[in-house]
Amino acid sequence: MDTKYIFVTGGVVSSLGKGVATSSIGLLLKSYGLKVTLQKIDPYINVDPGTMNPYQHGEVFVTKDGAECDLDLGHYERFLNESLTRNNNITTGQVYYSVISKERRGEYLGKTVQVVPHITDEIKARMRKVSEENNVDVVITEIGGTVGDIEGQPYLEAARQMRLDHGDENTLYIHLTLVPFIKAAREFKTKPTQHSVRELRAIGIQPDILLCRSDSWLTSDERKKISLFCNVPQKAVIDAIDVECIYEIPLIFHQQELDELILDGLNIEEREADLAEWELFVQRAKSPSRVVEIAVCGKYVELRDAYKSIIEALSHAAVANDARLKMKWIDTDRIEDDVALENALAMVNGILVPGGFGMRGVEGKVRIVKYARERQKPFLGICLGMQCLVIEFARNVCGMKGANSTEFDDGTAYPVIDLLPEQKKVKNMGGTMRLGDWECLLESKTLARKIYGKDKVLERHRHRYEVNPKYIKALSEKGLIFSGKSANGKLMEIAELNKHPFFVGTQFHPEFTSRPLSPNPIFYQFIKSSLEKL
């Protein structure tokens, strides 16, 4: 069977949920036994989002091979239950960097380098590369932004050309668009969708399927109207309604036979879908027997997308523990005194301090670590959260007054967190941290070893600073256990305490490897311990 290419575009406004829709379609096709991969196109000129502020971009997701990517790749991995690579994310920065490099090497000698065909050819080559790399049946490519964005035009043109290159039976266009409900008129308005499709058709792409984003089900009359004015069969006008649990979306699409439409459009023989495990997960997620409340204490809490993978990892672990997740968001830059801290955290079951960069909010995080340690609250610190754990322990248990990270105080008397010598030589900021999968060896007779049930794991990293080796002996003598270390034994990966319900810090990001049907073990045990403190 020839490789099939599906393109998912969006219209009217951004943030409609193309990433979740793309992931859901991938899951559905995979349930038929097809080998599927997903790809995200980001039209910004940055090579990757690694140097962007989370308020600009949200979470930076990290793949196993160390690529810093759009957060939608996290959705892709969670729905497909597969690890992706840097080739699953394309940015304008990458495309133009490659084309300009080829021009400088003389590969276009004698030619004028243009958007068409040179930029579009580069884009199409990257679409095909992800297929060849994974030897898949179907590639689903999500084109970021909305139809009409000037940045996205080369990608839409490349998608249009793919049908010319590969034929009607091997290409499919799915358009996600908003159908707003106007309360004053008490009716859905289809005009925004009509204009969005008209814009897409002007580019040369006629959508085969429309996903209509709305807060409730459309009527038959509204679907007929959309079908008529958008030149799409009525059965191909699919409701994409608001849901409480995003993992229910594939089942809603399946209920409307979206998967069968896609198989038919791509001339793939009929098969039997196997969604039993997914249906059971959704059922458990919607009807838990108890509630667990977790305080997420960070500096980007106004934008929840900055912690997207953490939210999902907590949710996976809660479902596995037959619980509904309730989250309390604490801005660590606004913690004024111990009374306010006590009021904020007294009633939660567990406390999580996530990663971050820069000194804003760090002292608040350190105070929260102290509270969790002394009050016996289950605590999980991730990346900077683990570093704050080490700083707090050094100050308040080891008597190292003013202990800190050189990221925040390069004149501290006790630099318990510091740059490694090789990192001090780094000049470029992009893609130069410790990134991707790194091996972690687990010490015997520790909580970490018990949690994972093995002596070696692979987890993903995104950081530049490390626990300073000079202070490991002093910290260990006072009771801080470094239960996970790098393969060479020099880098501290996990820190924990005995005589505490759960007090763990990880230098890596366990949230990146959590899946709905297989939550990360660290998150699972954290939620389990938090429930035991109910």
matplotlib code that plots the C-alpha trace (Angstrom):
import matplotlib.pyplot as plt

x = [0.0, 1.3, 1.8, -1.3, -1.1, -3.7, -3.5, -5.3, -5.8, -7.6, -9.8, -11.4, -9.4, -6.4, -6.5, -9.5, -7.8, -6.2, -3.5, -6.1, -8.1, -5.0, -4.1, -7.6, -7.6, -4.2, -5.5, -8.6, -6.5, -4.1, -7.0, -7.5, -4.0, -2.5, 0.9, 0.5, 2.8, 1.9, 3.7, 3.3, 4.2, 4.9, 5.1, 7.2, 10.8, 12.4, 14.3, 12.5, 10.6, 13.5, 14.3, 10.7, 9.1, 6.3, 3.9, 4.6, 4.4, 3.3, 5.2, 8.3, 7.9, 11.1, 11.4, 13.6, 16.3, 16.5, 14.4, 12.6, 9.1, 5.6, 3.4, 1.1, 3.8, 3.0, -0.6, 0.6, 2.8, 0.1, -2.6, -0.5, 1.5, 4.7, 7.8, 8.4, 11.6, 12.7, 11.5, 7.9, 8.1, 8.8, 9.3, 9.9, 13.3, 14.3, 13.0, 14.7, 17.9, 18.2, 17.4, 19.8, 22.5, 22.0, 22.2, 25.5, 26.9, 26.0, 23.3, 21.0, 23.9, 22.6, 19.1, 17.1, 16.0, 12.3, 9.4, 8.0, 9.5, 12.5, 10.8, 7.8, 10.0, 11.9, 8.6, 7.4, 10.7, 10.3, 6.7, 8.0, 11.1, 8.9, 7.1, 10.3, 11.9, 9.0, 7.9, 4.3, 1.0, -0.4, 1.2, -1.1, 0.4, -1.1, -0.5, -0.3, -2.1, -5.1, -5.9, -5.1, -2.0, 0.8, 3.3, 1.4, 1.0, 4.0, 2.8, -0.7, 0.8, 3.0, 0.0, -1.9, 1.0, 1.1, -2.2, -0.7, 2.4, 0.6, -2.9, -6.5, -6.5, -3.4, -4.2, -7.0, -7.7, -9.4, -10.4, -11.2, -13.3, -15.3, -19.1, -20.0, -23.3, -24.7, -26.8, -28.7, -29.9, -30.1, -28.5, -25.3, -23.6, -22.1, -20.7, -17.3, -16.9, -18.1, -15.5, -12.7, -13.4, -13.6, -10.2, -8.8, -10.4, -8.8, -5.5, -6.4, -7.5, -11.0, -11.5, -12.8, -14.0, -15.0, -14.6, -17.0, -15.8, -18.7, -20.0, -22.8, -24.2, -25.2, -28.7, -29.3, -30.3, -27.0, -25.0, -27.0, -26.2, -22.5, -22.5, -24.2, -22.0, -18.7, -19.1, -18.6, -20.9, -23.2, -21.9, -18.4, -19.6, -18.4, -19.2, -16.1, -17.9, -16.6, -15.8, -14.6, -12.1, -10.1, -9.6, -13.2, -12.8, -11.7, -14.8, -17.0, -15.4, -15.8, -19.4, -19.9, -17.9, -15.1, -12.7, -14.7, -14.9, -11.1, -10.6, -13.0, -11.4, -8.0, -9.1, -8.0, -9.8, -12.4, -11.1, -12.3, -11.4, -10.1, -10.9, -11.7, -8.8, -9.4, -13.1, -12.3, -9.9, -12.4, -15.1, -12.8, -11.8, -15.4, -16.6, -13.9, -14.7, -12.6, -10.9, -7.2, -6.2, -2.7, -1.1, 1.0, 3.3, 5.0, 5.7, 3.7, 0.4, -1.5, -0.9, -1.9, -0.4, 3.0, 2.4, 0.4, 2.3, 2.3, -1.4, -1.9, 0.6, -1.2, -4.5, -3.2, -2.0, -5.2, -7.3, -5.0, -5.6, -9.4, -9.5, -10.5, -7.8, -8.5, -5.7, -4.9, -2.6, -0.1, 1.9, 5.3, 6.1, 3.2, 3.9, 4.2, 4.4, 4.1, 0.4, -0.6, 1.4, -0.3, -3.7, -2.9, -1.5, -3.1, -6.0, -4.2, -3.2, 0.1, 2.4, 4.2, 6.9, 7.6, 10.5, 11.3, 14.0, 15.2, 15.1, 11.5, 9.4, 12.3, 12.4, 8.7, 9.4, 12.1, 9.6, 7.1, 9.7, 10.4, 6.7, 6.2, 9.3, 8.3, 4.5, 4.9, 3.0, 3.7, 6.0, 7.3, 9.9, 10.7, 13.9, 14.1, 11.7, 14.5, 17.1, 14.9, 14.7, 18.5, 18.8, 16.2, 17.8, 21.3, 20.1, 17.8, 19.2, 22.9, 23.3, 24.6, 23.3, 22.5, 23.0, 21.7, 22.1, 24.6, 21.8, 20.2, 23.2, 26.7, 28.3, 26.7, 29.0, 27.4, 26.7, 24.9, 23.5, 25.9, 26.8, 28.9, 32.3, 31.3, 28.2, 30.2, 31.8, 28.5, 27.7, 24.6, 21.4, 19.3, 19.5, 22.5, 21.0, 21.1, 18.2, 16.3, 16.7, 19.5, 20.1, 19.4, 20.8, 18.7, 20.3, 19.1, 16.9, 15.6, 12.1, 13.0, 14.1, 10.9, 8.8, 10.3, 10.9, 14.2, 17.8, 18.0, 15.5, 15.5, 13.9, 13.9, 15.8, 15.8, 18.1, 21.5, 22.3, 23.1, 23.6, 27.2, 29.3, 31.3, 28.4, 27.0, 28.9, 27.7, 24.1, 24.1, 25.6, 22.6, 20.1, 19.4, 19.5, 20.6, 18.8, 19.2, 22.4, 23.7, 25.4, 28.8, 27.7, 28.6, 25.1, 22.4, 19.1, 16.8, 16.8, 14.6, 14.1, 13.3, 10.7, 8.4, 5.2, 6.7, 9.5, 11.1, 12.9, 13.8, 16.3, 14.5, 11.0, 8.9, 5.8, 7.1, 6.9, 3.5, 0.6, -3.1, -2.9, 0.5, 1.2, 4.7, 5.7, 6.8, 3.5, 1.6, 3.3, 3.0, -0.8, -1.1, 0.8, -1.3, -4.5, -3.1, -2.9, -6.6]
y = [0.0, 3.5, 5.9, 8.0, 11.6, 13.5, 17.3, 18.9, 22.7, 25.2, 28.2, 31.3, 31.4, 29.6, 27.3, 25.3, 22.0, 20.9, 19.1, 17.0, 16.4, 15.3, 13.0, 11.5, 10.8, 9.1, 6.9, 5.9, 4.8, 3.0, 1.1, -0.5, -1.9, 0.8, 2.1, 5.9, 8.8, 12.5, 15.6, 19.2, 22.3, 25.5, 28.5, 30.7, 31.6, 30.3, 27.0, 25.6, 26.9, 26.3, 29.9, 31.2, 32.4, 29.9, 32.8, 33.1, 29.4, 27.3, 24.1, 23.0, 19.3, 17.3, 14.2, 11.2, 12.4, 15.8, 18.0, 20.9, 20.9, 22.2, 20.9, 19.2, 16.5, 15.7, 15.0, 12.9, 10.7, 10.3, 9.3, 7.1, 5.7, 6.0, 8.1, 10.6, 12.3, 15.7, 14.9, 15.0, 18.8, 21.3, 25.0, 27.8, 28.4, 24.8, 25.0, 28.3, 27.4, 24.2, 25.9, 28.8, 26.3, 24.4, 27.6, 28.5, 25.1, 25.6, 23.0, 25.5, 26.8, 28.9, 29.1, 31.8, 30.3, 30.9, 30.0, 27.9, 25.4, 25.4, 26.1, 24.0, 21.2, 21.3, 21.1, 18.2, 16.4, 16.7, 15.4, 12.3, 11.9, 11.2, 8.5, 6.9, 7.1, 5.2, 3.1, 4.0, 3.5, 7.0, 10.4, 13.0, 16.5, 19.3, 22.8, 25.3, 28.6, 29.4, 29.6, 33.2, 33.6, 34.8, 32.5, 29.4, 30.0, 27.9, 25.0, 25.1, 25.3, 22.3, 20.4, 21.3, 20.0, 16.7, 15.7, 16.4, 14.3, 11.3, 11.3, 11.6, 8.2, 8.9, 12.4, 13.8, 17.3, 17.8, 21.3, 22.2, 25.3, 27.2, 27.3, 29.8, 29.8, 33.4, 33.5, 36.7, 35.0, 31.6, 29.9, 28.6, 30.8, 29.0, 32.1, 32.0, 28.4, 29.3, 32.1, 29.9, 27.2, 29.8, 31.0, 27.5, 26.8, 30.0, 28.5, 25.4, 23.0, 21.7, 20.1, 16.5, 16.5, 19.4, 19.2, 21.7, 23.0, 24.1, 23.9, 21.5, 19.3, 20.9, 20.2, 18.4, 21.7, 23.4, 20.5, 20.6, 24.3, 23.8, 21.0, 23.1, 26.2, 24.4, 21.8, 18.9, 15.9, 16.1, 12.9, 14.6, 17.4, 16.2, 17.6, 18.4, 19.4, 20.6, 17.7, 17.5, 14.8, 15.2, 11.5, 11.1, 12.9, 9.8, 8.0, 10.9, 10.9, 7.2, 7.5, 9.8, 7.3, 9.8, 6.9, 5.1, 8.2, 8.5, 4.9, 5.2, 8.5, 6.9, 3.6, 1.6, -1.7, -2.0, -3.4, -3.8, -1.1, -2.1, 0.7, -1.5, -0.3, 3.3, 3.1, 1.5, 4.3, 7.0, 5.3, 5.2, 8.8, 9.9, 7.9, 7.8, 6.9, 9.6, 13.0, 13.9, 17.6, 18.5, 22.0, 22.9, 25.6, 27.5, 30.8, 30.5, 29.4, 32.1, 30.1, 26.5, 25.3, 26.0, 22.8, 20.8, 17.5, 17.8, 18.2, 15.2, 13.0, 13.8, 13.0, 9.6, 8.7, 9.8, 7.6, 4.7, 5.3, 5.5, 9.2, 12.5, 15.1, 18.5, 21.0, 24.1, 26.6, 28.5, 31.4, 31.1, 34.7, 35.9, 34.0, 36.7, 34.9, 31.6, 32.2, 32.7, 29.6, 27.5, 28.7, 27.8, 24.3, 23.0, 21.2, 19.8, 16.2, 16.6, 19.3, 19.5, 22.1, 22.0, 23.3, 26.8, 29.2, 32.4, 33.6, 34.9, 32.8, 30.6, 31.7, 30.9, 27.4, 26.9, 27.9, 25.4, 22.6, 23.4, 23.3, 20.0, 18.5, 19.6, 19.0, 15.5, 16.4, 14.2, 16.3, 15.9, 18.3, 18.3, 19.7, 23.2, 21.7, 19.2, 21.9, 23.9, 20.7, 20.6, 24.3, 24.1, 21.0, 22.6, 25.8, 24.4, 20.9, 21.2, 24.7, 26.2, 29.7, 31.3, 28.1, 28.6, 27.9, 30.0, 30.6, 32.9, 34.0, 33.6, 34.9, 32.4, 30.8, 27.4, 26.8, 23.5, 23.9, 24.9, 24.7, 21.8, 22.8, 21.9, 24.0, 27.1, 27.0, 27.2, 30.4, 29.6, 29.3, 27.1, 23.4, 23.3, 22.1, 18.5, 17.3, 14.1, 10.5, 9.9, 6.7, 6.8, 4.1, 3.5, 2.7, -0.5, -0.3, 3.1, 4.4, 5.2, 1.6, 0.4, 2.7, 1.7, -2.0, -2.1, -0.8, 1.3, 3.7, 6.2, 9.6, 12.9, 16.0, 19.7, 21.6, 23.3, 23.3, 20.3, 19.3, 20.4, 17.2, 19.1, 19.1, 15.6, 14.1, 16.8, 16.6, 12.8, 12.7, 14.8, 12.3, 13.4, 10.2, 10.5, 7.4, 7.9, 8.8, 9.2, 6.2, 7.6, 8.3, 12.0, 13.6, 13.3, 12.4, 11.6, 12.8, 11.5, 11.4, 8.5, 8.9, 10.9, 9.7, 10.8, 13.4, 13.0, 15.3, 14.4, 16.3, 14.8, 15.4, 12.2, 13.9, 13.5, 9.7, 9.4, 7.8, 7.5, 3.7, 3.6, 6.5, 7.3, 5.3, 8.5, 10.2, 7.0, 6.7, 10.4, 10.3, 7.0, 8.6, 11.7, 9.6, 7.9, 11.3, 12.0]
z = [0.0, -0.9, 2.0, 2.7, 3.6, 5.7, 6.2, 9.1, 8.8, 10.9, 10.3, 11.8, 15.1, 16.6, 19.7, 18.4, 19.3, 16.0, 18.0, 19.9, 16.8, 14.9, 17.8, 17.9, 14.2, 14.6, 17.4, 15.4, 12.4, 14.6, 16.2, 12.8, 12.8, 10.6, 11.3, 11.8, 12.5, 13.2, 12.2, 13.3, 11.2, 13.1, 10.8, 13.1, 12.1, 15.2, 14.5, 17.6, 20.6, 23.0, 23.5, 23.7, 26.9, 28.0, 27.9, 24.2, 23.3, 26.2, 27.1, 25.2, 24.7, 24.3, 22.1, 22.9, 20.5, 22.2, 19.9, 21.6, 20.0, 20.1, 22.9, 20.3, 20.0, 23.6, 22.6, 19.6, 21.8, 24.5, 22.1, 19.9, 22.8, 20.8, 21.0, 18.1, 16.9, 15.7, 12.2, 13.5, 13.9, 11.1, 11.6, 9.1, 10.7, 9.9, 6.4, 5.4, 7.3, 5.2, 1.9, 2.5, 3.5, 0.3, -1.7, 0.0, -0.8, -4.5, -4.7, -6.6, -8.7, -11.6, -10.3, -8.5, -5.2, -4.7, -2.4, -5.2, -5.9, -3.6, -0.2, -1.0, -2.2, 1.1, 3.0, 0.9, 1.4, 5.2, 4.9, 3.0, 5.3, 8.4, 6.4, 5.2, 8.7, 10.3, 7.3, 8.0, 6.3, 7.1, 7.8, 9.4, 9.2, 11.2, 9.8, 12.6, 12.6, 10.6, 6.9, 5.8, 7.9, 5.7, 7.5, 6.6, 2.9, 1.7, 3.8, 2.4, -1.1, -0.4, 0.9, -2.3, -4.4, -2.5, -4.1, -7.5, -6.6, -4.9, -6.3, -4.9, -3.2, -1.3, 0.1, 2.3, 3.6, 6.9, 8.0, 11.6, 11.9, 14.5, 14.5, 17.2, 19.1, 19.4, 22.6, 21.6, 18.4, 20.0, 17.0, 15.5, 12.9, 9.9, 8.1, 9.7, 8.5, 5.0, 4.8, 6.2, 3.6, 0.8, 1.8, 1.7, -1.7, -3.1, -2.2, -4.2, -1.4, -1.3, 2.2, 2.1, 5.7, 8.1, 11.8, 13.3, 16.7, 18.8, 22.4, 21.6, 18.8, 15.5, 14.1, 10.9, 9.2, 10.2, 8.8, 5.6, 5.3, 5.9, 3.4, 0.7, 1.1, 1.7, -1.0, 1.4, 1.7, 4.7, 6.2, 6.2, 8.4, 11.8, 15.2, 17.3, 20.5, 23.9, 26.3, 29.9, 29.1, 25.9, 25.7, 24.8, 21.5, 19.5, 20.7, 19.6, 16.2, 16.0, 16.9, 13.8, 11.6, 10.9, 10.8, 8.1, 6.0, 6.1, 5.2, 2.3, 1.1, 1.1, -0.4, 2.6, 2.9, 5.7, 9.0, 12.6, 15.1, 18.5, 21.0, 24.0, 26.2, 25.3, 26.1, 29.4, 30.3, 29.4, 31.4, 34.4, 33.9, 34.0, 37.0, 39.7, 43.3, 45.0, 44.5, 44.9, 45.1, 44.0, 44.3, 41.3, 42.4, 39.6, 38.0, 34.8, 36.3, 34.5, 31.3, 32.0, 28.6, 30.1, 32.2, 29.7, 30.1, 33.9, 33.9, 31.7, 33.6, 36.9, 35.2, 33.9, 37.4, 39.0, 36.7, 37.4, 41.1, 40.6, 41.4, 39.9, 39.7, 41.3, 40.8, 42.8, 41.1, 43.3, 41.9, 43.6, 42.9, 45.1, 48.3, 50.9, 54.3, 56.1, 57.1, 53.4, 52.5, 55.3, 54.1, 50.5, 51.1, 54.3, 52.6, 49.4, 49.3, 47.5, 46.2, 42.9, 42.0, 38.2, 36.2, 35.0, 34.2, 35.8, 39.4, 39.6, 42.0, 43.1, 46.7, 46.9, 45.5, 48.2, 50.9, 49.5, 49.6, 53.3, 54.1, 52.3, 54.1, 57.5, 57.3, 55.7, 52.6, 49.6, 47.4, 43.8, 42.4, 38.7, 37.2, 38.9, 41.5, 42.4, 42.4, 44.9, 47.0, 47.2, 47.9, 50.7, 52.3, 52.1, 53.8, 56.5, 57.3, 56.4, 57.8, 54.5, 54.9, 51.6, 49.6, 46.1, 42.4, 40.4, 38.0, 40.6, 42.7, 41.1, 44.4, 46.7, 49.3, 48.8, 45.0, 45.5, 42.0, 39.3, 35.6, 34.5, 33.1, 29.5, 29.8, 30.8, 27.4, 25.5, 23.7, 21.6, 23.6, 21.2, 21.5, 23.9, 27.1, 28.3, 26.2, 25.4, 26.7, 29.3, 31.2, 34.9, 37.2, 40.4, 43.7, 45.5, 48.5, 47.6, 46.9, 43.3, 42.7, 44.3, 42.1, 38.8, 39.7, 37.8, 38.1, 35.0, 33.2, 30.3, 31.0, 29.2, 30.2, 29.5, 31.7, 31.9, 35.7, 37.8, 41.5, 42.2, 42.8, 45.5, 47.9, 47.3, 50.3, 52.7, 51.6, 51.8, 55.3, 56.5, 55.0, 51.4, 49.3, 45.7, 44.5, 40.7, 39.0, 35.4, 33.8, 34.7, 38.3, 38.1, 37.6, 40.2, 38.6, 41.6, 45.2, 48.0, 51.7, 54.1, 56.9, 54.7, 52.8, 49.5, 49.0, 45.6, 43.2, 39.6, 37.5, 34.4, 33.2, 33.9, 32.6, 29.0, 29.1, 30.8, 28.7, 29.4, 29.5, 31.2, 33.6, 34.5, 37.7, 39.5, 39.0, 39.8, 43.2, 43.9, 43.4, 45.3, 48.3, 48.1, 48.3, 51.3, 53.0, 52.5]

ax = plt.figure().add_subplot(projection="3d")
ax.plot(x, y, z, "-o")
ax.set_aspect("equal")
plt.show()
